């Protein structure tokens, strides 16, 4: 442990690898090894576990399990706060960067709309629907109505898949087409529909050639 502390002192916390960082958080190198081994070396898989299951792994215990979950939530909120300050969206990668911290860990589906100017400046981000584990109901008329109220000329849809599968369903494709067609009647362009899956995957309708 002292070698890890010395490394942090001399080179900074950013120089620590995942095992070393976890060792310092838990104050136990062996336990850190066990946890990473159990989850295939993935911090994301490790910290997405519920408390009841996490506390049983390698004898982690309730106190240290909660400490890990608190550290994870703190990091997520920092990332979300930073992303929320973005004023422009130019690519699907921008969308994923902004919304992944907010949507990835949810156990239910949410759909959001981002309204933009012609120069891709963000006017407003709005949650337009919240549903269950496998779906949510989105009213395309309300989305277009809000775009008109904001004088937005472009919009982007974003929703999450708690199942972990990023692929667009038939319902996702139908919704995208309805909104694109409704918006086009008022010269409003649907730039993209991005799906963010739990576990790291994502799907962009524009990148897949499903929106022109």
C-alpha positions as CSV (number, residue, x, y, z in Angstrom):
1,X,0.0,0.0,0.0
2,X,2.8,2.4,0.8
3,X,4.2,2.0,-2.7
4,X,0.8,3.1,-4.1
5,X,0.7,6.0,-1.8
6,X,4.2,7.1,-2.8
7,X,3.2,6.8,-6.5
8,X,0.2,9.1,-5.9
9,X,2.3,11.6,-4.0
10,X,5.1,11.8,-6.7
11,X,3.0,11.4,-9.9
12,X,-0.6,12.4,-8.9
13,X,-3.8,10.4,-8.6
14,X,-4.3,10.3,-12.3
15,X,-1.2,8.1,-12.6
16,X,-2.8,5.3,-10.6
17,X,-4.2,2.3,-12.5
18,X,-7.6,0.9,-11.7
19,X,-6.2,-1.7,-9.2
20,X,-4.2,0.9,-7.4
21,X,-7.0,3.4,-7.2
22,X,-9.4,0.7,-5.8
23,X,-6.7,-0.5,-3.4
24,X,-6.5,3.0,-1.9
25,X,-10.2,3.4,-1.7
26,X,-10.6,0.1,0.1
27,X,-7.3,0.2,1.9
28,X,-6.8,-3.4,0.9
29,X,-4.8,-4.5,-2.2
30,X,-5.9,-8.1,-2.0
31,X,-9.6,-7.2,-1.9
32,X,-9.1,-4.9,-4.8
33,X,-7.6,-7.7,-6.8
34,X,-10.6,-10.0,-6.0
35,X,-13.2,-7.4,-7.0
36,X,-11.5,-6.6,-10.3
37,X,-11.1,-10.3,-11.1
38,X,-14.7,-11.0,-10.3
39,X,-15.9,-8.3,-12.7
40,X,-13.4,-9.0,-15.4
41,X,-11.4,-5.9,-14.7
42,X,-14.3,-3.6,-15.4
43,X,-14.9,-0.8,-12.9
44,X,-18.2,0.0,-14.7
45,X,-19.6,-3.5,-14.1
46,X,-18.3,-3.4,-10.5
47,X,-20.0,-0.1,-9.6
48,X,-23.2,-0.9,-11.4
49,X,-23.9,-3.7,-9.0
50,X,-26.7,-3.2,-6.3
51,X,-25.5,-2.7,-2.8
52,X,-26.9,-6.1,-1.6
53,X,-24.9,-8.0,-4.1
54,X,-21.7,-5.9,-4.0
55,X,-21.3,-6.3,-0.2
56,X,-21.1,-10.1,-0.6
57,X,-18.2,-10.1,-3.1
58,X,-14.9,-11.0,-1.5
59,X,-16.1,-10.1,1.9
60,X,-16.3,-6.4,1.0
61,X,-19.0,-5.7,3.6
62,X,-21.7,-3.0,3.9
63,X,-19.5,-0.1,4.9
64,X,-17.0,-0.4,2.0
65,X,-19.7,-1.3,-0.5
66,X,-21.5,1.9,0.3
67,X,-18.2,3.9,0.1
68,X,-17.7,2.5,-3.4
69,X,-21.2,3.4,-4.4
70,X,-20.9,6.9,-3.0
71,X,-17.6,7.4,-4.9
72,X,-19.3,6.2,-8.1
73,X,-22.3,8.6,-7.6
74,X,-20.0,11.5,-6.8
75,X,-18.1,10.9,-10.0
76,X,-21.3,10.5,-12.0
77,X,-22.6,13.8,-10.7
78,X,-19.4,15.6,-11.5
79,X,-19.5,14.2,-15.1
80,X,-23.1,15.1,-15.5
81,X,-22.6,18.7,-14.2
82,X,-19.7,19.2,-16.6
83,X,-21.6,17.8,-19.5
84,X,-24.6,20.0,-18.7
85,X,-22.5,23.1,-19.3
86,X,-22.0,22.2,-23.0
87,X,-23.5,24.9,-25.2
88,X,-23.1,23.2,-28.5
89,X,-23.7,19.8,-29.9
90,X,-22.0,18.9,-33.2
91,X,-21.9,15.1,-33.3
92,X,-23.5,12.0,-31.9
93,X,-20.4,11.6,-29.7
94,X,-21.3,14.9,-28.1
95,X,-24.7,13.6,-27.4
96,X,-23.4,10.5,-25.7
97,X,-20.9,12.4,-23.7
98,X,-23.5,14.7,-22.4
99,X,-26.3,12.2,-21.7
100,X,-24.5,9.0,-20.7
101,X,-23.8,10.1,-17.1
102,X,-27.4,11.0,-16.7
103,X,-29.1,8.0,-18.4
104,X,-26.8,5.0,-18.3
105,X,-27.5,3.8,-14.8
106,X,-31.3,4.3,-14.9
107,X,-33.5,1.2,-14.4
108,X,-36.3,2.7,-16.4
109,X,-36.5,4.4,-19.9
110,X,-36.4,8.1,-20.3
111,X,-36.6,10.1,-23.6
112,X,-35.1,13.5,-23.9
113,X,-35.2,16.2,-26.6
114,X,-32.5,18.7,-27.2
115,X,-33.6,21.8,-29.1
116,X,-31.0,23.7,-31.1
117,X,-30.4,26.7,-33.3
118,X,-29.2,26.5,-36.9
119,X,-25.7,26.8,-35.6
120,X,-26.1,23.8,-33.2
121,X,-26.3,25.9,-30.1
122,X,-28.4,24.3,-27.4
123,X,-31.5,26.2,-26.5
124,X,-33.1,23.7,-24.1
125,X,-32.8,20.1,-22.9
126,X,-36.2,18.6,-21.9
127,X,-37.3,15.2,-20.7
128,X,-40.3,14.4,-22.8
129,X,-41.2,11.0,-21.5
130,X,-40.5,8.6,-18.6
131,X,-41.5,5.0,-18.7
132,X,-40.8,1.4,-17.6
133,X,-38.0,-1.0,-18.1
134,X,-38.8,-1.9,-21.7
135,X,-40.3,1.3,-23.1
136,X,-41.8,4.7,-22.8
137,X,-44.6,6.6,-24.6
138,X,-43.5,9.7,-26.5
139,X,-45.9,12.2,-28.0
140,X,-44.3,13.6,-31.2
141,X,-46.8,16.5,-31.3
142,X,-45.6,17.9,-27.9
143,X,-42.0,17.6,-29.0
144,X,-42.6,19.6,-32.2
145,X,-44.9,22.1,-30.3
146,X,-42.0,22.9,-27.9
147,X,-39.6,23.3,-30.8
148,X,-41.9,25.9,-32.3
149,X,-42.3,27.7,-29.0
150,X,-38.5,27.9,-28.7
151,X,-38.0,28.9,-32.4
152,X,-35.7,25.9,-32.7
153,X,-34.7,24.9,-36.2
154,X,-33.1,21.6,-35.2
155,X,-33.7,18.9,-32.5
156,X,-32.1,15.7,-31.3
157,X,-33.9,12.8,-29.5
158,X,-32.1,10.7,-26.9
159,X,-33.3,7.8,-24.9
160,X,-31.8,4.9,-22.9
161,X,-32.1,1.2,-22.9
162,X,-31.8,-0.3,-19.4
163,X,-31.6,-3.7,-20.9
164,X,-28.1,-3.0,-22.1
165,X,-28.9,-3.6,-25.8
166,X,-28.3,-0.4,-27.9
167,X,-30.0,-1.6,-31.1
168,X,-33.0,0.4,-32.2
169,X,-36.3,-1.5,-32.0
170,X,-39.2,-1.3,-34.5
171,X,-40.9,1.1,-32.1
172,X,-37.8,3.3,-31.9
173,X,-37.7,3.4,-35.7
174,X,-41.4,4.2,-36.0
175,X,-41.1,7.0,-33.4
176,X,-38.1,8.5,-35.2
177,X,-39.9,8.6,-38.5
178,X,-43.0,10.2,-37.0
179,X,-41.1,13.0,-35.3
180,X,-38.9,13.6,-38.4
181,X,-42.0,13.9,-40.6
182,X,-43.9,16.1,-38.1
183,X,-40.9,18.4,-37.6
184,X,-40.3,18.7,-41.3
185,X,-43.7,20.2,-41.8
186,X,-42.4,23.3,-39.9
187,X,-38.9,23.3,-41.5
188,X,-37.5,21.8,-38.3
189,X,-34.8,19.2,-38.8
190,X,-34.4,16.0,-36.7
191,X,-30.6,15.8,-36.6
192,X,-30.3,12.4,-34.8
193,X,-31.9,10.0,-32.4
194,X,-29.4,8.5,-30.1
195,X,-29.9,5.4,-27.9
196,X,-27.7,5.0,-24.8
197,X,-27.5,1.5,-23.4
198,X,-26.6,0.5,-19.9
199,X,-23.1,-1.0,-19.9
200,X,-21.5,1.3,-22.6
201,X,-23.2,0.7,-25.9
202,X,-24.9,3.4,-28.0
203,X,-26.8,3.7,-31.3
204,X,-27.0,6.7,-33.6
205,X,-29.7,6.8,-36.3
206,X,-27.6,9.3,-38.2
207,X,-24.4,7.3,-38.1
208,X,-26.4,4.2,-39.2
209,X,-27.8,6.1,-42.2
210,X,-31.4,6.0,-40.9
211,X,-31.6,9.8,-40.8
212,X,-30.4,12.1,-43.6
